[in-house]
Amino acid sequence: MGEPAADPGSELRAAKRQRVIAYIDSAVHGFTAMARDPEMCTEQKARINNLIHYLAGHLIGLADPKEPLTESRIDGIVELAGWLEPSLAAQLSAELTR
């Protein structure tokens, strides 16, 4: 595994669309892992569900090659992924530098 990306937004802006999609997929996977915690309260699980919902919306949008990969979309993806637990966020960030 590589070193964590210092700025995931910059890394994603420089990445090809498929890499951005893989980043989103990995973030969704991380959130589903977090939601399996049996000690997590209903409110936390609802927040995770909402985060996954927004990330899935980005995936749907990016499935269309004509859909632009805008600065604001990248910013939104990075902001959403920022809610991952620190160890999962570090793993996700490190994947950008592979």
Buried (B, 14 or more C-beta within 10 A) or exposed (E): EEEBBEEBBEBBBEBEEEBBBBBBEBBBEBBEEBBEEEEEEEEEBEBBEEBBEEBEEBBEEBEEEEEEBEEEBBEBBBEBBEBBEEEBBBBBBBBBEE
